[in-house]
Amino acid sequence: MRQLETVFADENILGGKTIADKTRSLLKSQVGSWEMARNGYSSLSQVQVKEFEFDGYTVKVQFNPGRIISTSAKVDKKSIEARKCFLCYENLPPDQKGIPYFRDYLILVNPFPIFPEHLTIPKIDHVPQYIEGNMQGMLNLTKDIGEYFTVFYNGPKCGASAPDHMHFQAGRRNFMPLDAELNELLKTPGNGLYSNKSVSIHSVSNYIGKFFLFEGSDKKELISYFLKFYKAIKSLDSSSHDEPMLNILCGYTGKDWRIIVFPRMKHRPDYYFMEGDSQILISPASVDFGGVLITPREEDFNKMDKEIILKIFRQVSISPEIFEYYRKKLREVLHTD
């Protein structure tokens, strides 16, 4: 069984003084020394992309065959119990190395990349995928590597291919169209829900997926407001003890955190379960909601048009009625202390 210390990258090869710089050094080192990573990043040169312009935002469709394992991952309880956890350090490939992050997480290079720089950041301990109790870790991490990366979280029923092991991912900052489009989207009248001297909260419906934004410089206050929202939407389904369905993108501007939360209705669209030529093997997660829609099969990439893209996101996103209800509930909890 592999020991934890054998996963740690040699400090002598990690250039730079900051965690962000050391992370980039890790990527360069792993591509040079680990064949799986080298092949994965080399394959990005063959990735095909086409863009679709909508009213106020862009969606890039990426044909990336290396993502087939993640897109088609079986995440039912029986399948998970039948396989070894591929995020546990003792099961990592011998050549995979990582950077310990406060002895709580491991920063690893993702060998099946979407981004030119793509990280997977699992907890060292094998614990289930839940954002409650881990938001502070997400904000700490985002601040430390946010100069180069956007950090994201896929819920256990919203794209996480390892729902049994808590983890984040991170990708090159400004690679997703939403990174550049967010400020304009926020200018739409009526989007603001709440603000004080250190935190502002917005709701955005004029995007491919409806979302809520928590922005501010006070980490403790941001977490408090996020958890109020989290608990409010969780309470709406009294029959379930699971995490509410959501995806999260998190960035750091150098002063403020920006937490973008996409509530979900379904894990996979109807197209995923169709048969024959009607099937489109697509499983939207955080990156897709950020404006980069991943298709691991070429035939699905070729089918994509604006109408299909809109249908896919309508099938997995919350409806306008539920969005308005969430807005109402959020206003209630924000003004109840």
C-alpha positions as a LaTeX table, in Angstrom:
\begin{tabular}{lrrr}
\hline
Residue & $x$ (\AA) & $y$ (\AA) & $z$ (\AA) \\
\hline
Met1 & 0.00 & 0.00 & 0.00 \\
Arg2 & 1.35 & 3.42 & $-0.94$ \\
Gln3 & 2.31 & 5.65 & 1.98 \\
Leu4 & 1.17 & 9.27 & 2.05 \\
Glu5 & 4.70 & 10.69 & 2.13 \\
Thr6 & 5.53 & 8.96 & $-1.15$ \\
Val7 & 2.91 & 11.12 & $-2.88$ \\
Phe8 & 4.50 & 14.42 & $-1.90$ \\
Ala9 & 6.43 & 16.11 & $-4.68$ \\
Asp10 & 10.09 & 16.89 & $-4.09$ \\
Glu11 & 10.31 & 20.49 & $-2.87$ \\
Asn12 & 13.47 & 20.94 & $-4.93$ \\
Ile13 & 11.48 & 20.76 & $-8.18$ \\
Leu14 & 8.73 & 23.12 & $-7.07$ \\
Gly15 & 9.81 & 26.57 & $-8.18$ \\
Gly16 & 8.36 & 29.74 & $-6.69$ \\
Lys17 & 7.54 & 30.84 & $-3.17$ \\
Thr18 & 3.72 & 30.84 & $-3.30$ \\
Ile19 & 1.40 & 27.85 & $-3.42$ \\
Ala20 & 0.10 & 29.14 & $-6.75$ \\
Asp21 & 3.59 & 29.14 & $-8.26$ \\
Lys22 & 4.46 & 25.74 & $-6.77$ \\
Thr23 & 1.26 & 24.35 & $-8.26$ \\
Arg24 & 2.29 & 25.44 & $-11.74$ \\
Ser25 & 5.73 & 23.90 & $-11.17$ \\
Leu26 & 4.02 & 20.65 & $-10.18$ \\
Leu27 & 2.10 & 20.61 & $-13.46$ \\
Lys28 & 5.25 & 21.14 & $-15.49$ \\
Ser29 & 7.07 & 18.42 & $-13.56$ \\
Gln30 & 4.25 & 15.89 & $-13.85$ \\
Val31 & 3.87 & 16.40 & $-17.60$ \\
Gly32 & 7.59 & 15.72 & $-17.91$ \\
Ser33 & 7.79 & 12.67 & $-15.66$ \\
Trp34 & 4.35 & 11.00 & $-15.72$ \\
Glu35 & 3.31 & 9.42 & $-19.00$ \\
Met36 & $-0.43$ & 9.56 & $-18.31$ \\
Ala37 & $-0.29$ & 13.31 & $-17.65$ \\
Arg38 & 1.99 & 13.88 & $-20.64$ \\
Asn39 & $-0.44$ & 12.06 & $-22.92$ \\
Gly40 & $-3.43$ & 13.88 & $-21.44$ \\
Tyr41 & $-2.02$ & 17.37 & $-21.96$ \\
Ser42 & $-0.62$ & 16.46 & $-25.35$ \\
Ser43 & $-4.12$ & 15.39 & $-26.44$ \\
Leu44 & $-5.44$ & 18.91 & $-25.76$ \\
Ser45 & $-3.83$ & 20.01 & $-29.02$ \\
Gln46 & $-6.31$ & 17.73 & $-30.82$ \\
Val47 & $-9.38$ & 19.03 & $-28.99$ \\
Gln48 & $-11.96$ & 20.66 & $-31.26$ \\
Val49 & $-13.98$ & 23.69 & $-30.15$ \\
Lys50 & $-16.90$ & 25.58 & $-31.62$ \\
Glu51 & $-18.57$ & 28.63 & $-30.13$ \\
Phe52 & $-22.18$ & 29.71 & $-29.91$ \\
Glu53 & $-23.19$ & 33.27 & $-29.10$ \\
Phe54 & $-26.29$ & 33.83 & $-27.01$ \\
Asp55 & $-27.75$ & 37.06 & $-25.67$ \\
Gly56 & $-25.06$ & 38.25 & $-23.27$ \\
Tyr57 & $-23.00$ & 35.09 & $-23.01$ \\
Thr58 & $-21.03$ & 32.50 & $-24.98$ \\
Val59 & $-20.96$ & 28.69 & $-24.85$ \\
Lys60 & $-17.91$ & 26.84 & $-26.14$ \\
Val61 & $-18.54$ & 23.20 & $-27.06$ \\
Gln62 & $-15.41$ & 21.09 & $-26.65$ \\
Phe63 & $-14.91$ & 17.69 & $-28.28$ \\
Asn64 & $-12.62$ & 16.02 & $-25.75$ \\
Pro65 & $-12.49$ & 12.20 & $-25.96$ \\
Gly66 & $-10.27$ & 12.04 & $-22.88$ \\
Arg67 & $-13.28$ & 12.99 & $-20.74$ \\
Ile68 & $-15.32$ & 9.89 & $-21.61$ \\
Ile69 & $-14.56$ & 8.20 & $-18.28$ \\
Ser70 & $-15.83$ & 11.14 & $-16.26$ \\
Thr71 & $-18.88$ & 11.81 & $-18.44$ \\
Ser72 & $-20.03$ & 8.19 & $-18.39$ \\
Ala73 & $-19.00$ & 7.42 & $-14.79$ \\
Lys74 & $-21.35$ & 5.16 & $-12.85$ \\
Val75 & $-22.06$ & 6.91 & $-9.58$ \\
Asp76 & $-24.71$ & 4.64 & $-8.11$ \\
Lys77 & $-23.99$ & 3.19 & $-4.66$ \\
Lys78 & $-23.35$ & $-0.35$ & $-5.92$ \\
Ser79 & $-20.84$ & 0.74 & $-8.57$ \\
Ile80 & $-18.97$ & 2.97 & $-6.11$ \\
Glu81 & $-18.71$ & 0.21 & $-3.52$ \\
Ala82 & $-17.37$ & $-2.21$ & $-6.15$ \\
Arg83 & $-14.31$ & $-0.11$ & $-7.09$ \\
Lys84 & $-11.29$ & 1.27 & $-5.27$ \\
Cys85 & $-11.44$ & 5.00 & $-4.68$ \\
Phe86 & $-9.18$ & 6.60 & $-7.27$ \\
Leu87 & $-8.76$ & 9.74 & $-5.14$ \\
Cys88 & $-7.40$ & 8.01 & $-2.05$ \\
Tyr89 & $-3.64$ & 8.54 & $-1.87$ \\
Glu90 & $-2.91$ & 4.83 & $-1.46$ \\
Asn91 & $-4.56$ & 4.13 & $-4.82$ \\
Leu92 & $-2.90$ & 6.90 & $-6.86$ \\
Pro93 & $-0.64$ & 5.84 & $-9.78$ \\
Pro94 & 3.01 & 5.41 & $-8.68$ \\
Asp95 & 4.17 & 8.36 & $-10.79$ \\
Gln96 & 1.52 & 10.77 & $-9.54$ \\
Lys97 & 2.82 & 13.38 & $-7.12$ \\
Gly98 & 1.09 & 16.13 & $-5.21$ \\
Ile99 & 1.44 & 19.10 & $-2.90$ \\
Pro100 & $-0.01$ & 18.76 & 0.61 \\
Tyr101 & $-2.30$ & 21.66 & 1.43 \\
Phe102 & $-2.43$ & 22.25 & 5.20 \\
Arg103 & $-2.25$ & 18.48 & 5.69 \\
Asp104 & $-5.92$ & 18.44 & 4.78 \\
Tyr105 & $-5.93$ & 18.26 & 0.96 \\
Leu106 & $-3.62$ & 17.10 & $-1.83$ \\
Ile107 & $-3.11$ & 19.30 & $-4.88$ \\
Leu108 & $-2.81$ & 16.91 & $-7.83$ \\
Val109 & $-2.50$ & 17.29 & $-11.59$ \\
Asn110 & $-5.60$ & 16.02 & $-13.39$ \\
Pro111 & $-4.33$ & 13.67 & $-16.16$ \\
Phe112 & $-7.59$ & 13.97 & $-18.14$ \\
Pro113 & $-7.68$ & 17.74 & $-18.60$ \\
Ile114 & $-10.30$ & 20.13 & $-19.87$ \\
Phe115 & $-8.10$ & 23.16 & $-19.18$ \\
Pro116 & $-4.49$ & 23.77 & $-20.25$ \\
Glu117 & $-3.89$ & 23.67 & $-16.48$ \\
His118 & $-6.26$ & 21.37 & $-14.60$ \\
Leu119 & $-6.02$ & 20.26 & $-10.97$ \\
Thr120 & $-7.87$ & 17.78 & $-8.77$ \\
Ile121 & $-7.72$ & 18.57 & $-5.05$ \\
Pro122 & $-9.03$ & 15.71 & $-2.87$ \\
Lys123 & $-9.12$ & 15.62 & 0.89 \\
Ile124 & $-6.45$ & 13.36 & 2.29 \\
Asp125 & $-9.08$ & 11.52 & 4.34 \\
His126 & $-11.72$ & 9.46 & 2.57 \\
Val127 & $-14.92$ & 11.35 & 3.44 \\
Pro128 & $-18.06$ & 11.93 & 1.33 \\
Gln129 & $-18.47$ & 14.80 & $-1.12$ \\
Tyr130 & $-20.26$ & 17.56 & 0.82 \\
Ile131 & $-19.66$ & 21.29 & 0.64 \\
Glu132 & $-21.12$ & 21.93 & 4.10 \\
Gly133 & $-18.12$ & 21.97 & 6.42 \\
Asn134 & $-15.71$ & 22.45 & 3.52 \\
Met135 & $-16.50$ & 25.96 & 2.32 \\
Gln136 & $-13.69$ & 27.46 & 4.39 \\
Gly137 & $-11.24$ & 25.10 & 2.72 \\
Met138 & $-12.57$ & 26.15 & $-0.69$ \\
Leu139 & $-12.14$ & 29.85 & 0.07 \\
Asn140 & $-8.65$ & 29.36 & 1.53 \\
Leu141 & $-7.60$ & 27.39 & $-1.51$ \\
Thr142 & $-9.12$ & 29.91 & $-3.92$ \\
Lys143 & $-7.23$ & 32.76 & $-2.28$ \\
Asp144 & $-3.94$ & 30.85 & $-2.40$ \\
Ile145 & $-4.12$ & 29.76 & $-6.05$ \\
Gly146 & $-6.67$ & 32.24 & $-7.42$ \\
Glu147 & $-4.01$ & 34.27 & $-9.18$ \\
Tyr148 & $-3.95$ & 31.53 & $-11.84$ \\
Phe149 & $-6.98$ & 29.31 & $-11.17$ \\
Thr150 & $-10.74$ & 29.18 & $-10.72$ \\
Val151 & $-11.69$ & 26.57 & $-8.11$ \\
Phe152 & $-14.85$ & 24.54 & $-8.58$ \\
Tyr153 & $-17.01$ & 21.99 & $-6.80$ \\
Asn154 & $-19.35$ & 19.40 & $-8.27$ \\
Gly155 & $-22.01$ & 18.09 & $-5.92$ \\
Pro156 & $-22.30$ & 14.32 & $-5.30$ \\
Lys157 & $-25.29$ & 14.19 & $-7.66$ \\
Cys158 & $-24.15$ & 16.95 & $-10.02$ \\
Gly159 & $-21.10$ & 15.73 & $-11.87$ \\
Ala160 & $-18.71$ & 14.46 & $-9.21$ \\
Ser161 & $-17.27$ & 11.21 & $-10.57$ \\
Ala162 & $-16.10$ & 10.34 & $-7.02$ \\
Pro163 & $-19.07$ & 11.28 & $-4.81$ \\
Asp164 & $-17.61$ & 9.13 & $-2.04$ \\
His165 & $-14.46$ & 11.26 & $-1.66$ \\
Met166 & $-14.52$ & 14.99 & $-0.93$ \\
His167 & $-12.62$ & 16.97 & $-3.57$ \\
Phe168 & $-12.41$ & 20.21 & $-5.49$ \\
Gln169 & $-11.02$ & 20.88 & $-8.93$ \\
Ala170 & $-9.34$ & 23.94 & $-10.38$ \\
Gly171 & $-8.76$ & 25.16 & $-13.92$ \\
Arg172 & $-6.94$ & 28.01 & $-15.58$ \\
Arg173 & $-8.51$ & 31.33 & $-14.71$ \\
Asn174 & $-10.43$ & 33.07 & $-17.54$ \\
Phe175 & $-10.63$ & 29.85 & $-19.59$ \\
Met176 & $-14.40$ & 29.64 & $-18.99$ \\
Pro177 & $-16.40$ & 32.37 & $-20.75$ \\
Leu178 & $-18.34$ & 33.17 & $-17.57$ \\
Asp179 & $-15.15$ & 34.50 & $-15.96$ \\
Ala180 & $-15.18$ & 37.41 & $-18.42$ \\
Glu181 & $-18.97$ & 37.78 & $-18.74$ \\
Leu182 & $-19.92$ & 37.92 & $-15.08$ \\
Asn183 & $-19.64$ & 41.67 & $-14.57$ \\
Glu184 & $-21.98$ & 42.42 & $-17.48$ \\
Leu185 & $-24.50$ & 39.82 & $-16.32$ \\
Leu186 & $-24.60$ & 41.45 & $-12.90$ \\
Lys187 & $-25.64$ & 44.79 & $-14.40$ \\
Thr188 & $-29.13$ & 43.52 & $-15.24$ \\
Pro189 & $-31.67$ & 45.48 & $-13.13$ \\
Gly190 & $-33.16$ & 43.52 & $-10.25$ \\
Asn191 & $-30.27$ & 41.09 & $-9.82$ \\
Gly192 & $-29.18$ & 42.49 & $-6.46$ \\
Leu193 & $-30.59$ & 40.74 & $-3.39$ \\
Tyr194 & $-28.55$ & 42.05 & $-0.47$ \\
Ser195 & $-25.48$ & 44.09 & 0.35 \\
Asn196 & $-23.58$ & 45.52 & 3.30 \\
Lys197 & $-20.11$ & 47.00 & 3.66 \\
Ser198 & $-18.32$ & 43.67 & 3.06 \\
Val199 & $-20.71$ & 41.30 & 1.23 \\
Ser200 & $-23.10$ & 41.54 & $-1.72$ \\
Ile201 & $-25.45$ & 38.84 & $-2.98$ \\
His202 & $-26.97$ & 38.64 & $-6.46$ \\
Ser203 & $-29.28$ & 36.36 & $-8.41$ \\
Val204 & $-28.86$ & 35.96 & $-12.17$ \\
Ser205 & $-31.49$ & 34.49 & $-14.47$ \\
Asn206 & $-30.31$ & 35.85 & $-17.84$ \\
Tyr207 & $-27.71$ & 33.11 & $-18.31$ \\
Ile208 & $-27.71$ & 29.54 & $-19.57$ \\
Gly209 & $-28.11$ & 28.34 & $-16.00$ \\
Lys210 & $-29.68$ & 30.42 & $-13.24$ \\
Phe211 & $-27.26$ & 31.17 & $-10.41$ \\
Phe212 & $-26.63$ & 33.04 & $-7.18$ \\
Leu213 & $-23.46$ & 35.03 & $-6.49$ \\
Phe214 & $-21.96$ & 35.65 & $-3.05$ \\
Glu215 & $-19.21$ & 38.26 & $-3.27$ \\
Gly216 & $-17.11$ & 39.91 & $-0.60$ \\
Ser217 & $-13.91$ & 40.28 & 1.39 \\
Asp218 & $-15.07$ & 38.92 & 4.75 \\
Lys219 & $-14.56$ & 35.15 & 4.62 \\
Lys220 & $-16.47$ & 34.38 & 7.81 \\
Glu221 & $-19.45$ & 36.45 & 6.72 \\
Leu222 & $-19.47$ & 34.97 & 3.23 \\
Ile223 & $-19.54$ & 31.44 & 4.62 \\
Ser224 & $-22.34$ & 32.39 & 6.99 \\
Tyr225 & $-24.52$ & 33.76 & 4.19 \\
Phe226 & $-23.76$ & 30.84 & 1.91 \\
Leu227 & $-24.74$ & 28.35 & 4.62 \\
Lys228 & $-28.00$ & 30.20 & 5.24 \\
Phe229 & $-28.83$ & 29.77 & 1.58 \\
Tyr230 & $-27.63$ & 26.15 & 1.56 \\
Lys231 & $-29.75$ & 25.21 & 4.56 \\
Ala232 & $-32.78$ & 27.05 & 3.20 \\
Ile233 & $-32.82$ & 25.16 & $-0.10$ \\
Lys234 & $-32.00$ & 21.89 & 1.67 \\
Ser235 & $-35.01$ & 22.34 & 3.95 \\
Leu236 & $-37.31$ & 22.59 & 0.92 \\
Asp237 & $-36.88$ & 18.83 & 0.38 \\
Ser238 & $-37.73$ & 17.38 & 3.77 \\
Ser239 & $-37.69$ & 13.82 & 2.35 \\
Ser240 & $-33.96$ & 13.90 & 1.60 \\
His241 & $-30.93$ & 13.99 & 3.89 \\
Asp242 & $-28.59$ & 14.41 & 0.93 \\
Glu243 & $-26.88$ & 17.57 & $-0.16$ \\
Pro244 & $-28.99$ & 19.89 & $-2.33$ \\
Met245 & $-28.05$ & 19.55 & $-5.99$ \\
Leu246 & $-25.57$ & 22.30 & $-6.85$ \\
Asn247 & $-22.37$ & 23.25 & $-8.64$ \\
Ile248 & $-20.03$ & 25.98 & $-7.45$ \\
Leu249 & $-17.40$ & 28.13 & $-9.16$ \\
Cys250 & $-15.13$ & 30.21 & $-6.93$ \\
Gly251 & $-12.66$ & 32.94 & $-7.88$ \\
Tyr252 & $-10.56$ & 35.50 & $-6.04$ \\
Thr253 & $-9.99$ & 39.01 & $-7.39$ \\
Gly254 & $-7.10$ & 39.89 & $-5.09$ \\
Lys255 & $-9.54$ & 41.51 & $-2.69$ \\
Asp256 & $-12.87$ & 39.71 & $-2.90$ \\
Trp257 & $-14.08$ & 36.14 & $-3.27$ \\
Arg258 & $-16.76$ & 35.41 & $-5.84$ \\
Ile259 & $-18.82$ & 32.29 & $-5.10$ \\
Ile260 & $-21.17$ & 31.35 & $-7.97$ \\
Val261 & $-23.77$ & 28.73 & $-7.03$ \\
Phe262 & $-25.84$ & 26.87 & $-9.64$ \\
Pro263 & $-28.78$ & 25.02 & $-8.04$ \\
Arg264 & $-29.76$ & 21.94 & $-10.07$ \\
Met265 & $-32.82$ & 19.83 & $-10.74$ \\
Lys266 & $-31.26$ & 16.83 & $-12.47$ \\
His267 & $-27.86$ & 15.18 & $-12.75$ \\
Arg268 & $-28.04$ & 14.35 & $-16.44$ \\
Pro269 & $-30.29$ & 15.61 & $-19.26$ \\
Asp270 & $-32.87$ & 13.47 & $-21.05$ \\
Tyr271 & $-30.53$ & 13.23 & $-24.04$ \\
Tyr272 & $-28.10$ & 11.12 & $-21.98$ \\
Phe273 & $-30.64$ & 8.31 & $-21.61$ \\
Met274 & $-31.99$ & 8.24 & $-25.17$ \\
Glu275 & $-31.07$ & 5.45 & $-27.55$ \\
Gly276 & $-29.51$ & 5.30 & $-30.98$ \\
Asp277 & $-28.89$ & 8.51 & $-32.90$ \\
Ser278 & $-31.01$ & 10.49 & $-30.44$ \\
Gln279 & $-28.57$ & 9.96 & $-27.58$ \\
Ile280 & $-26.12$ & 12.70 & $-26.61$ \\
Leu281 & $-23.61$ & 11.52 & $-24.04$ \\
Ile282 & $-23.27$ & 14.67 & $-21.97$ \\
Ser283 & $-23.24$ & 15.20 & $-18.21$ \\
Pro284 & $-23.08$ & 18.91 & $-17.32$ \\
Ala285 & $-21.09$ & 19.95 & $-14.27$ \\
Ser286 & $-19.42$ & 23.16 & $-13.06$ \\
Val287 & $-17.23$ & 23.71 & $-16.13$ \\
Asp288 & $-20.20$ & 23.27 & $-18.46$ \\
Phe289 & $-22.15$ & 25.86 & $-16.47$ \\
Gly290 & $-19.10$ & 28.09 & $-16.76$ \\
Gly291 & $-19.60$ & 28.04 & $-20.52$ \\
Val292 & $-17.44$ & 25.12 & $-21.70$ \\
Leu293 & $-19.71$ & 22.22 & $-22.67$ \\
Ile294 & $-17.80$ & 18.93 & $-22.83$ \\
Thr295 & $-18.66$ & 16.28 & $-25.44$ \\
Pro296 & $-16.42$ & 13.17 & $-25.34$ \\
Arg297 & $-17.92$ & 11.72 & $-28.56$ \\
Glu298 & $-17.42$ & 13.33 & $-31.95$ \\
Glu299 & $-20.93$ & 12.50 & $-33.14$ \\
Asp300 & $-22.36$ & 14.46 & $-30.21$ \\
Phe301 & $-20.02$ & 17.38 & $-30.89$ \\
Asn302 & $-21.26$ & 17.48 & $-34.49$ \\
Lys303 & $-24.91$ & 17.49 & $-33.38$ \\
Met304 & $-24.56$ & 20.51 & $-31.12$ \\
Asp305 & $-26.45$ & 23.65 & $-32.04$ \\
Lys306 & $-27.99$ & 26.48 & $-30.07$ \\
Glu307 & $-31.37$ & 24.79 & $-29.69$ \\
Ile308 & $-29.88$ & 21.57 & $-28.28$ \\
Ile309 & $-27.60$ & 23.48 & $-25.91$ \\
Leu310 & $-30.56$ & 25.40 & $-24.48$ \\
Lys311 & $-32.59$ & 22.20 & $-24.09$ \\
Ile312 & $-29.74$ & 20.46 & $-22.24$ \\
Phe313 & $-29.43$ & 23.23 & $-19.67$ \\
Arg314 & $-33.18$ & 23.62 & $-19.27$ \\
Gln315 & $-33.42$ & 19.93 & $-18.46$ \\
Val316 & $-30.83$ & 20.04 & $-15.66$ \\
Ser317 & $-31.31$ & 23.58 & $-14.28$ \\
Ile318 & $-33.95$ & 24.84 & $-11.89$ \\
Ser319 & $-37.10$ & 26.23 & $-13.48$ \\
Pro320 & $-37.99$ & 29.95 & $-13.45$ \\
Glu321 & $-40.62$ & 29.22 & $-10.79$ \\
Ile322 & $-38.16$ & 27.46 & $-8.47$ \\
Phe323 & $-35.58$ & 30.18 & $-9.08$ \\
Glu324 & $-38.06$ & 32.82 & $-7.94$ \\
Tyr325 & $-38.94$ & 30.73 & $-4.91$ \\
Tyr326 & $-35.24$ & 30.44 & $-4.00$ \\
Arg327 & $-34.89$ & 34.20 & $-4.38$ \\
Lys328 & $-37.77$ & 34.69 & $-1.98$ \\
Lys329 & $-36.37$ & 32.23 & 0.56 \\
Leu330 & $-32.92$ & 33.80 & 0.32 \\
Arg331 & $-34.33$ & 37.26 & 0.99 \\
Glu332 & $-36.14$ & 35.86 & 4.04 \\
Val333 & $-33.09$ & 34.18 & 5.57 \\
Leu334 & $-30.77$ & 37.10 & 4.84 \\
His335 & $-32.97$ & 39.46 & 6.76 \\
Thr336 & $-33.54$ & 37.09 & 9.68 \\
Asp337 & $-30.73$ & 37.12 & 12.25 \\
\hline
\end{tabular}
